[in-house]
Amino acid sequence: MKNVLQWLTVFLIGFTSFAQEGAKIEFKAETINYGTVVKGEDSGIRYFEFTNTGDAPLLITNVRSSCGCTVPSYPKTPIAPGKSDRIEVKYNMAKGPISKTITVETNAVNKSKGIVPLRIKGNVIVKEIKK
């Protein structure tokens, strides 16, 4: 009986060590603060950098913003384990406060339903022209 338990323990440890966990996504930052920026002097482009920290290819299936004033671009090919990439976000630099959400849909097992909410914030001002 003792021998059977030992073999069962070895089998379970071996089985779990070879089990694949899946893709995992880790962002360098999930919020980007533009700070106070001047319209016409800033492109409005920022990047959310991320790494696949899992052991399976990471797929980003969709990225959408909370409004049409923010346009995201994302990698369409799988990101291999250990590799990094980025999501580009372009804000239209409308005058006033910035508070937008970008929703990232993935196959990452470390995020609830594979969904990651990213945020941008800040304030856009218009420089007055002196006459």
N, CA, C and O atoms as a printed pandas DataFrame, in Angstrom:
     atom_number atom_name residue_name chain_id  residue_number  x_coord  y_coord  z_coord
0              1         N          MET        A               1    0.833   -1.203    0.000
1              2        CA          MET        A               1    0.000    0.000    0.000
2              3         C          MET        A               1    0.872    1.259    0.000
3              4         O          MET        A               1    0.586    2.225   -0.708
4              5         N          LYS        A               2    1.934    1.234    0.801
5              6        CA          LYS        A               2    2.846    2.380    0.877
6              7         C          LYS        A               2    3.483    2.644   -0.480
7              8         O          LYS        A               2    3.653    3.794   -0.886
8              9         N          ASN        A               3    3.835    1.558   -1.180
9             10        CA          ASN        A               3    4.426    1.668   -2.504
10            11         C          ASN        A               3    3.459    2.305   -3.498
11            12         O          ASN        A               3    3.869    3.116   -4.328
12            13         N          VAL        A               4    2.200    1.950   -3.423
13            14        CA          VAL        A               4    1.184    2.504   -4.321
14            15         C          VAL        A               4    1.033    4.000   -4.074
15            16         O          VAL        A               4    0.945    4.776   -5.026
16            17         N          LEU        A               5    1.001    4.417   -2.808
17            18        CA          LEU        A               5    0.887    5.841   -2.484
18            19         C          LEU        A               5    2.095    6.627   -2.984
19            20         O          LEU        A               5    1.956    7.745   -3.481
20            21         N          GLN        A               6    3.279    6.036   -2.849
21            22        CA          GLN        A               6    4.483    6.707   -3.337
22            23         C          GLN        A               6    4.421    6.898   -4.849
23            24         O          GLN        A               6    4.734    7.978   -5.350
24            25         N          TRP        A               7    4.018    5.854   -5.581
25            26        CA          TRP        A               7    3.928    5.952   -7.031
26            27         C          TRP        A               7    2.846    6.947   -7.451
27            28         O          TRP        A               7    3.016    7.695   -8.414
28            29         N          LEU        A               8    1.744    6.945   -6.724
29            30        CA          LEU        A               8    0.668    7.881   -7.021
30            31         C          LEU        A               8    1.137    9.321   -6.815
31            32         O          LEU        A               8    0.824   10.198   -7.620
32            33         N          THR        A               9    1.886    9.564   -5.739
33            34        CA          THR        A               9    2.429   10.902   -5.457
34            35         C          THR        A               9    3.394   11.334   -6.556
35            36         O          THR        A               9    3.324   12.465   -7.035
36            37         N          VAL        A              10    4.285   10.447   -6.952
37            38        CA          VAL        A              10    5.246   10.760   -8.009
38            39         C          VAL        A              10    4.502   11.051   -9.313
39            40         O          VAL        A              10    4.842   12.000  -10.020
40            41         N          PHE        A              11    3.501   10.250   -9.633
41            42        CA          PHE        A              11    2.721   10.448  -10.846
42            43         C          PHE        A              11    2.029   11.800  -10.840
43            44         O          PHE        A              11    2.081   12.518  -11.839
44            45         N          LEU        A              12    1.384   12.165   -9.742
45            46        CA          LEU        A              12    0.665   13.433   -9.665
46            47         C          LEU        A              12    1.604   14.624   -9.759
47            48         O          LEU        A              12    1.292   15.611  -10.425
48            49         N          ILE        A              13    2.744   14.539   -9.100
49            50        CA          ILE        A              13    3.732   15.630   -9.177
50            51         C          ILE        A              13    4.249   15.762  -10.608
51            52         O          ILE        A              13    4.354   16.871  -11.132
52            53         N          GLY        A              14    4.568   14.649  -11.231
53            54        CA          GLY        A              14    5.046   14.665  -12.606
54            55         C          GLY        A              14    3.992   15.182  -13.566
55            56         O          GLY        A              14    4.305   15.948  -14.478
56            57         N          PHE        A              15    2.760   14.777  -13.374
57            58        CA          PHE        A              15    1.664   15.204  -14.246
58            59         C          PHE        A              15    1.438   16.702  -14.153
59            60         O          PHE        A              15    1.283   17.371  -15.174
60            61         N          THR        A              16    1.418   17.234  -12.942
61            62        CA          THR        A              16    1.170   18.671  -12.780
62            63         C          THR        A              16    2.350   19.509  -13.255
63            64         O          THR        A              16    2.159   20.645  -13.690
64            65         N          SER        A              17    3.561   18.976  -13.181
65            66        CA          SER        A              17    4.712   19.765  -13.632
66            67         C          SER        A              17    4.733   19.899  -15.151
67            68         O          SER        A              17    5.319   20.844  -15.678
68            69         N          PHE        A              18    4.096   18.959  -15.865
69            70        CA          PHE        A              18    4.037   19.037  -17.312
70            71         C          PHE        A              18    2.731   19.657  -17.811
71            72         O          PHE        A              18    2.556   19.849  -19.014
72            73         N          ALA        A              19    1.840   19.962  -16.916
73            74        CA          ALA        A              19    0.564   20.554  -17.318
74            75         C          ALA        A              19    0.799   21.978  -17.818
75            76         O          ALA        A              19    1.555   22.743  -17.218
76            77         N          GLN        A              20    0.154   22.315  -18.900
77            78        CA          GLN        A              20    0.295   23.654  -19.451
78            79         C          GLN        A              20   -0.677   24.596  -18.753
79            80         O          GLN        A              20   -1.855   24.279  -18.588
80            81         N          GLU        A              21   -0.177   25.746  -18.349
81            82        CA          GLU        A              21   -1.015   26.725  -17.660
82            83         C          GLU        A              21   -1.831   27.545  -18.645
83            84         O          GLU        A              21   -3.019   27.772  -18.416
84            85         N          GLY        A              22   -1.233   27.987  -19.713
85            86        CA          GLY        A              22   -1.909   28.828  -20.689
86            87         C          GLY        A              22   -1.219   30.167  -20.844
87            88         O          GLY        A              22   -0.196   30.434  -20.214
88            89         N          ALA        A              23   -1.791   31.000  -21.688
89            90        CA          ALA        A              23   -1.255   32.335  -21.931
90            91         C          ALA        A              23   -1.581   33.236  -20.744
91            92         O          ALA        A              23   -2.651   33.133  -20.144
92            93         N          LYS        A              24   -0.651   34.111  -20.419
93            94        CA          LYS        A              24   -0.862   35.094  -19.354
94            95         C          LYS        A              24   -0.368   36.442  -19.866
95            96         O          LYS        A              24    0.673   36.529  -20.518
96            97         N          ILE        A              25   -1.127   37.489  -19.563
97            98        CA          ILE        A              25   -0.746   38.827  -20.020
98            99         C          ILE        A              25   -0.437   39.707  -18.812
99           100         O          ILE        A              25   -1.202   39.763  -17.849
100          101         N          GLU        A              26    0.690   40.383  -18.887
101          102        CA          GLU        A              26    1.099   41.323  -17.836
102          103         C          GLU        A              26    1.463   42.639  -18.515
103          104         O          GLU        A              26    2.361   42.693  -19.356
104          105         N          PHE        A              27    0.753   43.694  -18.138
105          106        CA          PHE        A              27    1.029   45.018  -18.688
106          107         C          PHE        A              27    2.039   45.751  -17.820
107          108         O          PHE        A              27    2.027   45.625  -16.596
108          109         N          LYS        A              28    2.905   46.512  -18.456
109          110        CA          LYS        A              28    3.843   47.366  -17.728
110          111         C          LYS        A              28    3.058   48.357  -16.870
111          112         O          LYS        A              28    3.428   48.632  -15.729
112          113         N          ALA        A              29    1.963   48.891  -17.433
113          114        CA          ALA        A              29    1.041   49.784  -16.711
114          115         C          ALA        A              29   -0.330   49.630  -17.356
115          116         O          ALA        A              29   -0.436   49.525  -18.578
116          117         N          GLU        A              30   -1.380   49.616  -16.538
117          118        CA          GLU        A              30   -2.735   49.500  -17.062
118          119         C          GLU        A              30   -3.436   50.855  -17.152
119          120         O          GLU        A              30   -4.582   50.942  -17.593
120          121         N          THR        A              31   -2.734   51.911  -16.729
121          122        CA          THR        A              31   -3.236   53.284  -16.863
122          123         C          THR        A              31   -2.114   54.145  -17.407
123          124         O          THR        A              31   -0.974   54.064  -16.951
124          125         N          ILE        A              32   -2.451   54.972  -18.388
125          126        CA          ILE        A              32   -1.495   55.958  -18.895
126          127         C          ILE        A              32   -2.056   57.336  -18.590
127          128         O          ILE        A              32   -3.191   57.659  -18.943
128          129         N          ASN        A              33   -1.238   58.139  -17.930
129          130        CA          ASN        A              33   -1.616   59.501  -17.602
130          131         C          ASN        A              33   -0.926   60.438  -18.593
131          132         O          ASN        A              33    0.297   60.581  -18.570
132          133         N          TYR        A              34   -1.698   61.060  -19.446
133          134        CA          TYR        A              34   -1.160   62.031  -20.403
134          135         C          TYR        A              34   -0.648   63.276  -19.686
135          136         O          TYR        A              34    0.197   64.002  -20.211
136          137         N          GLY        A              35   -1.167   63.518  -18.477
137          138        CA          GLY        A              35   -0.855   64.759  -17.797
138          139         C          GLY        A              35   -1.598   65.897  -18.491
139          140         O          GLY        A              35   -2.641   65.676  -19.106
140          141         N          THR        A              36   -1.069   67.097  -18.394
141          142        CA          THR        A              36   -1.657   68.231  -19.115
142          143         C          THR        A              36   -0.872   68.406  -20.404
143          144         O          THR        A              36    0.337   68.637  -20.387
144          145         N          VAL        A              37   -1.588   68.290  -21.532
145          146        CA          VAL        A              37   -0.943   68.390  -22.839
146          147         C          VAL        A              37   -1.606   69.489  -23.658
147          148         O          VAL        A              37   -2.769   69.831  -23.442
148          149         N          VAL        A              38   -0.851   70.032  -24.593
149          150        CA          VAL        A              38   -1.349   71.123  -25.432
150          151         C          VAL        A              38   -1.789   70.559  -26.777
151          152         O          VAL        A              38   -1.028   69.867  -27.455
152          153         N          LYS        A              39   -3.027   70.865  -27.151
153          154        CA          LYS        A              39   -3.566   70.440  -28.449
154          155         C          LYS        A              39   -2.701   71.033  -29.557
155          156         O          LYS        A              39   -2.364   72.217  -29.529
156          157         N          GLY        A              40   -2.349   70.204  -30.525
157          158        CA          GLY        A              40   -1.512   70.646  -31.633
158          159         C          GLY        A              40   -0.029   70.441  -31.382
159          160         O          GLY        A              40    0.763   70.459  -32.324
160          161         N          GLU        A              41    0.359   70.246  -30.133
161          162        CA          GLU        A              41    1.768   70.014  -29.801
162          163         C          GLU        A              41    2.027   68.563  -29.396
163          164         O          GLU        A              41    3.180   68.155  -29.254
164          165         N          ASP        A              42    0.973   67.791  -29.213
165          166        CA          ASP        A              42    1.085   66.397  -28.805
166          167         C          ASP        A              42    0.287   65.561  -29.799
167          168         O          ASP        A              42   -0.835   65.925  -30.152
168          169         N          SER        A              43    0.848   64.457  -30.247
169          170        CA          SER        A              43    0.189   63.596  -31.236
170          171         C          SER        A              43   -0.985   62.817  -30.651
171          172         O          SER        A              43   -1.861   62.370  -31.392
172          173         N          GLY        A              44   -1.013   62.651  -29.340
173          174        CA          GLY        A              44   -2.059   61.869  -28.701
174          175         C          GLY        A              44   -1.791   60.378  -28.707
175          176         O          GLY        A              44   -2.620   59.604  -28.230
176          177         N          ILE        A              45   -0.655   59.959  -29.237
177          178        CA          ILE        A              45   -0.325   58.529  -29.317
178          179         C          ILE        A              45    0.439   58.089  -28.064
179          180         O          ILE        A              45    1.405   58.723  -27.639
180          181         N          ARG        A              46   -0.032   56.981  -27.493
181          182        CA          ARG        A              46    0.635   56.358  -26.350
182          183         C          ARG        A              46    0.619   54.847  -26.560
183          184         O          ARG        A              46   -0.124   54.341  -27.401
184          185         N          TYR        A              47    1.448   54.120  -25.787
185          186        CA          TYR        A              47    1.564   52.671  -25.938
186          187         C          TYR        A              47    1.402   51.967  -24.599
187          188         O          TYR        A              47    1.980   52.369  -23.590
188          189         N          PHE        A              48    0.601   50.909  -24.615
189          190        CA          PHE        A              48    0.496   49.999  -23.478
190          191         C          PHE        A              48    1.370   48.797  -23.811
191          192         O          PHE        A              48    1.055   48.026  -24.718
192          193         N          GLU        A              49    2.476   48.636  -23.071
193          194        CA          GLU        A              49    3.402   47.539  -23.312
194          195         C          GLU        A              49    3.009   46.344  -22.440
195          196         O          GLU        A              49    2.624   46.505  -21.282
196          197         N          PHE        A              50    3.114   45.147  -23.014
197          198        CA          PHE        A              50    2.748   43.935  -22.283
198          199         C          PHE        A              50    3.680   42.789  -22.639
199          200         O          PHE        A              50    4.389   42.827  -23.645
200          201         N          THR        A              51    3.661   41.752  -21.777
201          202        CA          THR        A              51    4.452   40.540  -21.974
202          203         C          THR        A              51    3.559   39.329  -21.765
203          204         O          THR        A              51    2.685   39.334  -20.899
204          205         N          ASN        A              52    3.779   38.301  -22.555
205          206        CA          ASN        A              52    3.118   37.018  -22.342
206          207         C          ASN        A              52    3.961   36.249  -21.330
207          208         O          ASN        A              52    5.017   35.723  -21.681
208          209         N          THR        A              53    3.514   36.179  -20.094
209          210        CA          THR        A              53    4.255   35.497  -19.031
210          211         C          THR        A              53    3.791   34.054  -18.854
211          212         O          THR        A              53    4.218   33.377  -17.918
212          213         N          GLY        A              54    2.934   33.586  -19.730
213          214        CA          GLY        A              54    2.452   32.215  -19.655
214          215         C          GLY        A              54    3.312   31.269  -20.472
215          216         O          GLY        A              54    4.415   31.608  -20.899
216          217         N          ASP        A              55    2.769   30.060  -20.679
217          218        CA          ASP        A              55    3.516   29.053  -21.424
218          219         C          ASP        A              55    2.784   28.607  -22.702
219          220         O          ASP        A              55    3.048   27.529  -23.234
220          221         N          ALA        A              56    1.881   29.437  -23.176
221          222        CA          ALA        A              56    1.168   29.188  -24.423
222          223         C          ALA        A              56    1.062   30.512  -25.183
223          224         O          ALA        A              56    1.156   31.579  -24.578
224          225         N          PRO        A              57    0.867   30.451  -26.498
225          226        CA          PRO        A              57    0.738   31.696  -27.272
226          227         C          PRO        A              57   -0.432   32.557  -26.786
227          228         O          PRO        A              57   -1.512   32.049  -26.486
228          229         N          LEU        A              58   -0.197   33.854  -26.717
229          230        CA          LEU        A              58   -1.208   34.820  -26.309
230          231         C          LEU        A              58   -1.888   35.370  -27.555
231          232         O          LEU        A              58   -1.230   35.808  -28.498
232          233         N          LEU        A              59   -3.218   35.339  -27.540
233          234        CA          LEU        A              59   -3.994   35.876  -28.651
234          235         C          LEU        A              59   -4.791   37.081  -28.176
235          236         O          LEU        A              59   -5.516   37.005  -27.185
236          237         N          ILE        A              60   -4.653   38.181  -28.880
237          238        CA          ILE        A              60   -5.497   39.341  -28.611
238          239         C          ILE        A              60   -6.567   39.308  -29.693
239          240         O          ILE        A              60   -6.280   39.504  -30.874
240          241         N          THR        A              61   -7.798   39.059  -29.278
241          242        CA          THR        A              61   -8.878   38.864  -30.240
242          243         C          THR        A              61   -9.616   40.153  -30.593
243          244         O          THR        A              61  -10.210   40.256  -31.666
244          245         N          ASN        A              62   -9.579   41.131  -29.696
245          246        CA          ASN        A              62  -10.257   42.398  -29.977
246          247         C          ASN        A              62   -9.774   43.462  -28.994
247          248         O          ASN        A              62   -9.438   43.155  -27.850
248          249         N          VAL        A              63   -9.743   44.699  -29.445
249          250        CA          VAL        A              63   -9.456   45.849  -28.584
250          251         C          VAL        A              63  -10.425   46.942  -29.012
251          252         O          VAL        A              63  -10.490   47.301  -30.188
252          253         N          ARG        A              64  -11.175   47.465  -28.053
253          254        CA          ARG        A              64  -12.141   48.517  -28.376
254          255         C          ARG        A              64  -12.065   49.614  -27.323
255          256         O          ARG        A              64  -11.686   49.373  -26.177
256          257         N          SER        A              65  -12.432   50.817  -27.734
257          258        CA          SER        A              65  -12.399   51.950  -26.813
258          259         C          SER        A              65  -13.815   52.333  -26.425
259          260         O          SER        A              65  -14.787   51.928  -27.063
260          261         N          SER        A              66  -13.910   53.125  -25.360
261          262        CA          SER        A              66  -15.212   53.545  -24.849
262          263         C          SER        A              66  -15.849   54.635  -25.702
263          264         O          SER        A              66  -17.012   54.977  -25.490
264          265         N          CYS        A              67  -15.105   55.190  -26.669
265          266        CA          CYS        A              67  -15.683   56.195  -27.566
266          267         C          CYS        A              67  -14.868   56.258  -28.845
267          268         O          CYS        A              67  -13.773   55.703  -28.926
268          269         N          GLY        A              68  -15.411   56.937  -29.839
269          270        CA          GLY        A              68  -14.733   57.067  -31.119
270          271         C          GLY        A              68  -13.552   58.024  -31.113
271          272         O          GLY        A              68  -12.828   58.121  -32.103
272          273         N          CYS        A              69  -13.354   58.728  -30.013
273          274        CA          CYS        A              69  -12.254   59.691  -29.923
274          275         C          CYS        A              69  -10.915   59.020  -29.619
275          276         O          CYS        A              69   -9.870   59.670  -29.658
276          277         N          THR        A              70  -10.945   57.728  -29.318
277          278        CA          THR        A              70   -9.740   56.973  -28.994
278          279         C          THR        A              70   -9.672   55.769  -29.926
279          280         O          THR        A              70  -10.593   54.953  -29.961
280          281         N          VAL        A              71   -8.578   55.660  -30.680
281          282        CA          VAL        A              71   -8.445   54.584  -31.656
282          283         C          VAL        A              71   -7.287   53.672  -31.250
283          284         O          VAL        A              71   -6.133   54.101  -31.243
284          285         N          PRO        A              72   -7.592   52.408  -30.912
285          286        CA          PRO        A              72   -6.529   51.469  -30.560
286          287         C          PRO        A              72   -6.072   50.642  -31.770
287          288         O          PRO        A              72   -6.862   50.365  -32.672
288          289         N          SER        A              73   -4.800   50.254  -31.780
289          290        CA          SER        A              73   -4.230   49.319  -32.749
290          291         C          SER        A              73   -3.508   48.252  -31.951
291          292         O          SER        A              73   -2.832   48.556  -30.969
292          293         N          TYR        A              74   -3.648   46.993  -32.372
293          294        CA          TYR        A              74   -3.074   45.895  -31.589
294          295         C          TYR        A              74   -2.491   44.824  -32.494
295          296         O          TYR        A              74   -2.849   44.744  -33.669
296          297         N          PRO        A              75   -1.591   43.994  -31.958
297          298        CA          PRO        A              75   -0.998   42.928  -32.763
298          299         C          PRO        A              75   -2.042   41.869  -33.101
299          300         O          PRO        A              75   -2.817   41.452  -32.240
300          301         N          LYS        A              76   -2.057   41.440  -34.354
301          302        CA          LYS        A              76   -3.034   40.441  -34.821
302          303         C          LYS        A              76   -2.461   39.026  -34.819
303          304         O          LYS        A              76   -3.206   38.060  -34.980
304          305         N          THR        A              77   -1.149   38.894  -34.638
305          306        CA          THR        A              77   -0.518   37.569  -34.616
306          307         C          THR        A              77   -0.284   37.130  -33.169
307          308         O          THR        A              77   -0.166   37.973  -32.280
308          309         N          PRO        A              78   -0.217   35.819  -32.927
309          310        CA          PRO        A              78    0.020   35.329  -31.561
310          311         C          PRO        A              78    1.352   35.829  -31.002
311          312         O          PRO        A              78    2.334   35.965  -31.732
312          313         N          ILE        A              79    1.369   36.097  -29.705
313          314        CA          ILE        A              79    2.590   36.517  -29.010
314          315         C          ILE        A              79    3.105   35.294  -28.266
315          316         O          ILE        A              79    2.410   34.748  -27.409
316          317         N          ALA        A              80    4.299   34.870  -28.585
317          318        CA          ALA        A              80    4.879   33.663  -28.001
318          319         C          ALA        A              80    5.165   33.857  -26.509
319          320         O          ALA        A              80    5.339   34.987  -26.054
320          321         N          PRO        A              81    5.213   32.767  -25.752
321          322        CA          PRO        A              81    5.564   32.866  -24.334
322          323         C          PRO        A              81    6.903   33.584  -24.148
323          324         O          PRO        A              81    7.879   33.298  -24.842
324          325         N          GLY        A              82    6.928   34.518  -23.201
325          326        CA          GLY        A              82    8.145   35.274  -22.903
326          327         C          GLY        A              82    8.356   36.492  -23.791
327          328         O          GLY        A              82    9.247   37.298  -23.522
328          329         N          LYS        A              83    7.570   36.641  -24.829
329          330        CA          LYS        A              83    7.730   37.767  -25.753
330          331         C          LYS        A              83    6.849   38.946  -25.337
331          332         O          LYS        A              83    5.862   38.783  -24.620
332          333         N          SER        A              84    7.231   40.129  -25.803
333          334        CA          SER        A              84    6.515   41.360  -25.480
334          335         C          SER        A              84    6.021   42.034  -26.751
335          336         O          SER        A              84    6.536   41.788  -27.841
336          337         N          ASP        A              85    5.031   42.873  -26.598
337          338        CA          ASP        A              85    4.499   43.665  -27.706
338          339         C          ASP        A              85    3.806   44.877  -27.099
339          340         O          ASP        A              85    3.988   45.165  -25.917
340          341         N          ARG        A              86    3.010   45.593  -27.898
341          342        CA          ARG        A              86    2.342   46.775  -27.375
342          343         C          ARG        A              86    1.040   47.044  -28.114
343          344         O          ARG        A              86    0.832   46.604  -29.244
344          345         N          ILE        A              87    0.187   47.772  -27.444
345          346        CA          ILE        A              87   -1.064   48.242  -28.017
346          347         C          ILE        A              87   -0.939   49.751  -28.145
347          348         O          ILE        A              87   -0.649   50.442  -27.168
348          349         N          GLU        A              88   -1.158   50.260  -29.352
349          350        CA          GLU        A              88   -1.085   51.700  -29.587
350          351         C          GLU        A              88   -2.469   52.295  -29.380
351          352         O          GLU        A              88   -3.475   51.735  -29.815
352          353         N          VAL        A              89   -2.501   53.435  -28.710
353          354        CA          VAL        A              89   -3.750   54.158  -28.499
354          355         C          VAL        A              89   -3.538   55.588  -28.985
355          356         O          VAL        A              89   -2.584   56.261  -28.595
356          357         N          LYS        A              90   -4.461   56.038  -29.855
357          358        CA          LYS        A              90   -4.382   57.423  -30.340
358          359         C          LYS        A              90   -5.641   58.157  -29.901
359          360         O          LYS        A              90   -6.752   57.816  -30.306
360          361         N          TYR        A              91   -5.442   59.170  -29.065
361          362        CA          TYR        A              91   -6.544   60.017  -28.607
362          363         C          TYR        A              91   -6.622   61.221  -29.530
363          364         O          TYR        A              91   -5.589   61.725  -29.969
364          365         N          ASN        A              92   -7.842   61.699  -29.839
365          366        CA          ASN        A              92   -8.002   62.784  -30.810
366          367         C          ASN        A              92   -7.660   64.176  -30.257
367          368         O          ASN        A              92   -7.745   65.164  -30.987
368          369         N          MET        A              93   -7.285   64.261  -29.008
369          370        CA          MET        A              93   -6.828   65.502  -28.382
370          371         C          MET        A              93   -7.891   66.588  -28.337
371          372         O          MET        A              93   -7.594   67.768  -28.527
372          373         N          ALA        A              94   -9.132   66.183  -28.084
373          374        CA          ALA        A              94  -10.211   67.150  -27.875
374          375         C          ALA        A              94   -9.953   67.896  -26.569
375          376         O          ALA        A              94   -9.519   67.303  -25.582
376          377         N          LYS        A              95  -10.221   69.196  -26.571
377          378        CA          LYS        A              95   -9.980   70.032  -25.396
378          379         C          LYS        A              95  -10.800   69.528  -24.207
379          380         O          LYS        A              95  -11.978   69.193  -24.337
380          381         N          GLY        A              96  -10.142   69.485  -23.047
381          382        CA          GLY        A              96  -10.819   69.084  -21.814
382          383         C          GLY        A              96  -10.192   67.853  -21.186
383          384         O          GLY        A              96   -9.153   67.370  -21.635
384          385         N          PRO        A              97  -10.841   67.347  -20.134
385          386        CA          PRO        A              97  -10.302   66.192  -19.433
386          387         C          PRO        A              97  -10.380   64.915  -20.271
387          388         O          PRO        A              97  -11.310   64.722  -21.054
388          389         N          ILE        A              98   -9.383   64.051  -20.087
389          390        CA          ILE        A              98   -9.346   62.740  -20.734
390          391         C          ILE        A              98   -9.653   61.697  -19.660
391          392         O          ILE        A              98   -9.006   61.670  -18.613
392          393         N          SER        A              99  -10.626   60.854  -19.919
393          394        CA          SER        A              99  -10.945   59.725  -19.045
394          395         C          SER        A              99  -11.627   58.670  -19.896
395          396         O          SER        A              99  -12.851   58.663  -20.033
396          397         N          LYS        A             100  -10.830   57.780  -20.464
397          398        CA          LYS        A             100  -11.338   56.782  -21.405
398          399         C          LYS        A             100  -10.870   55.388  -20.997
399          400         O          LYS        A             100   -9.857   55.220  -20.319
400          401         N          THR        A             101  -11.650   54.388  -21.435
401          402        CA          THR        A             101  -11.310   52.991  -21.170
402          403         C          THR        A             101  -11.118   52.268  -22.492
403          404         O          THR        A             101  -11.883   52.455  -23.438
404          405         N          ILE        A             102  -10.088   51.442  -22.542
405          406        CA          ILE        A             102   -9.817   50.584  -23.688
406          407         C          ILE        A             102   -9.953   49.154  -23.174
407          408         O          ILE        A             102   -9.272   48.772  -22.222
408          409         N          THR        A             103  -10.821   48.365  -23.792
409          410        CA          THR        A             103  -11.063   46.993  -23.349
410          411         C          THR        A             103  -10.327   46.031  -24.271
411          412         O          THR        A             103  -10.518   46.042  -25.487
412          413         N          VAL        A             104   -9.478   45.195  -23.668
413          414        CA          VAL        A             104   -8.673   44.235  -24.411
414          415         C          VAL        A             104   -9.231   42.836  -24.153
415          416         O          VAL        A             104   -9.365   42.417  -23.003
416          417         N          GLU        A             105   -9.555   42.117  -25.227
417          418        CA          GLU        A             105  -10.064   40.749  -25.129
418          419         C          GLU        A             105   -8.970   39.782  -25.573
419          420         O          GLU        A             105   -8.427   39.904  -26.671
420          421         N          THR        A             106   -8.652   38.812  -24.697
421          422        CA          THR        A             106   -7.550   37.890  -24.947
422          423         C          THR        A             106   -7.931   36.463  -24.543
423          424         O          THR        A             106   -9.040   36.202  -24.076
424          425         N          ASN        A             107   -6.980   35.555  -24.738
425          426        CA          ASN        A             107   -7.121   34.196  -24.236
426          427         C          ASN        A             107   -6.324   33.998  -22.940
427          428         O          ASN        A             107   -6.052   32.863  -22.550
428          429         N          ALA        A             108   -5.952   35.086  -22.278
429          430        CA          ALA        A             108   -5.134   35.017  -21.055
430          431         C          ALA        A             108   -5.923   34.375  -19.911
431          432         O          ALA        A             108   -7.056   34.761  -19.625
432          433         N          VAL        A             109   -5.303   33.392  -19.267
433          434        CA          VAL        A             109   -5.964   32.686  -18.173
434          435         C          VAL        A             109   -5.853   33.428  -16.840
435          436         O          VAL        A             109   -6.547   33.082  -15.884
436          437         N          ASN        A             110   -4.995   34.438  -16.765
437          438        CA          ASN        A             110   -4.809   35.166  -15.504
438          439         C          ASN        A             110   -5.719   36.389  -15.380
439          440         O          ASN        A             110   -5.612   37.139  -14.410
440          441         N          LYS        A             111   -6.603   36.596  -16.338
441          442        CA          LYS        A             111   -7.558   37.705  -16.293
442          443         C          LYS        A             111   -8.962   37.130  -16.401
443          444         O          LYS        A             111   -9.190   36.184  -17.155
444          445         N          SER        A             112   -9.897   37.689  -15.657
445          446        CA          SER        A             112  -11.272   37.217  -15.667
446          447         C          SER        A             112  -11.844   37.263  -17.089
447          448         O          SER        A             112  -11.936   38.332  -17.694
448          449         N          LYS        A             113  -12.219   36.115  -17.604
449          450        CA          LYS        A             113  -12.751   35.966  -18.964
450          451         C          LYS        A             113  -11.782   36.484  -20.024
451          452         O          LYS        A             113  -12.191   36.738  -21.157
452          453         N          GLY        A             114  -10.502   36.646  -19.673
453          454        CA          GLY        A             114   -9.485   37.117  -20.613
454          455         C          GLY        A             114   -9.574   38.597  -20.930
455          456         O          GLY        A             114   -8.931   39.069  -21.868
456          457         N          ILE        A             115  -10.369   39.342  -20.157
457          458        CA          ILE        A             115  -10.595   40.759  -20.447
458          459         C          ILE        A             115   -9.746   41.657  -19.546
459          460         O          ILE        A             115   -9.674   41.465  -18.332
460          461         N          VAL        A             116   -9.107   42.642  -20.177
461          462        CA          VAL        A             116   -8.274   43.600  -19.438
462          463         C          VAL        A             116   -8.755   45.010  -19.756
463          464         O          VAL        A             116   -8.714   45.422  -20.916
464          465         N          PRO        A             117   -9.217   45.770  -18.739
465          466        CA          PRO        A             117   -9.554   47.172  -18.979
466          467         C          PRO        A             117   -8.308   48.045  -18.802
467          468         O          PRO        A             117   -7.646   48.000  -17.765
468          469         N          LEU        A             118   -8.007   48.824  -19.816
469          470        CA          LEU        A             118   -6.902   49.783  -19.744
470          471         C          LEU        A             118   -7.506   51.173  -19.700
471          472         O          LEU        A             118   -8.607   51.394  -20.203
472          473         N          ARG        A             119   -6.785   52.111  -19.098
473          474        CA          ARG        A             119   -7.338   53.465  -18.968
474          475         C          ARG        A             119   -6.324   54.516  -19.404
475          476         O          ARG        A             119   -5.115   54.372  -19.219
476          477         N          ILE        A             120   -6.873   55.584  -19.994
477          478        CA          ILE        A             120   -6.060   56.770  -20.251
478          479         C          ILE        A             120   -6.738   57.929  -19.542
479          480         O          ILE        A             120   -7.964   58.007  -19.456
480          481         N          LYS        A             121   -5.903   58.826  -19.037
481          482        CA          LYS        A             121   -6.440   60.001  -18.355
482          483         C          LYS        A             121   -5.510   61.170  -18.610
483          484         O          LYS        A             121   -4.382   60.993  -19.070
484          485         N          GLY        A             122   -5.989   62.359  -18.309
485          486        CA          GLY        A             122   -5.190   63.558  -18.494
486          487         C          GLY        A             122   -6.069   64.754  -18.778
487          488         O          GLY        A             122   -7.265   64.747  -18.487
488          489         N          ASN        A             123   -5.463   65.786  -19.351
489          490        CA          ASN        A             123   -6.193   67.013  -19.661
490          491         C          ASN        A             123   -5.550   67.663  -20.890
491          492         O          ASN        A             123   -4.331   67.817  -20.966
492          493         N          VAL        A             124   -6.400   68.037  -21.844
493          494        CA          VAL        A             124   -5.928   68.700  -23.055
494          495         C          VAL        A             124   -6.302   70.176  -22.957
495          496         O          VAL        A             124   -7.451   70.529  -22.695
496          497         N          ILE        A             125   -5.308   71.020  -23.174
497          498        CA          ILE        A             125   -5.559   72.465  -23.172
498          499         C          ILE        A             125   -5.220   73.022  -24.550
499          500         O          ILE        A             125   -4.480   72.418  -25.326
500          501         N          VAL        A             126   -5.778   74.177  -24.825
501          502        CA          VAL        A             126   -5.484   74.878  -26.073
502          503         C          VAL        A             126   -4.652   76.095  -25.715
503          504         O          VAL        A             126   -5.037   76.906  -24.872
504          505         N          LYS        A             127   -3.512   76.208  -26.366
505          506        CA          LYS        A             127   -2.624   77.339  -26.125
506          507         C          LYS        A             127   -3.228   78.587  -26.775
507          508         O          LYS        A             127   -3.570   78.581  -27.957
508          509         N          GLU        A             128   -3.349   79.634  -25.998
509          510        CA          GLU        A             128   -3.901   80.869  -26.526
510          511         C          GLU        A             128   -2.865   81.573  -27.410
511          512         O          GLU        A             128   -1.676   81.627  -27.097
512          513         N          ILE        A             129   -3.359   82.096  -28.500
513          514        CA          ILE        A             129   -2.482   82.826  -29.427
514          515         C          ILE        A             129   -2.471   84.287  -29.012
515          516         O          ILE        A             129   -3.520   84.919  -28.885
516          517         N          LYS        A             130   -1.275   84.814  -28.803
517          518        CA          LYS        A             130   -1.145   86.234  -28.401
518          519         C          LYS        A             130   -1.265   87.115  -29.633
519          520         O          LYS        A             130   -0.692   86.836  -30.686
520          521         N          LYS        A             131   -2.029   88.186  -29.467
521          522        CA          LYS        A             131   -2.215   89.129  -30.578
522          523         C          LYS        A             131   -1.383   90.354  -30.399
523          524         O          LYS        A             131   -1.417   91.252  -31.240
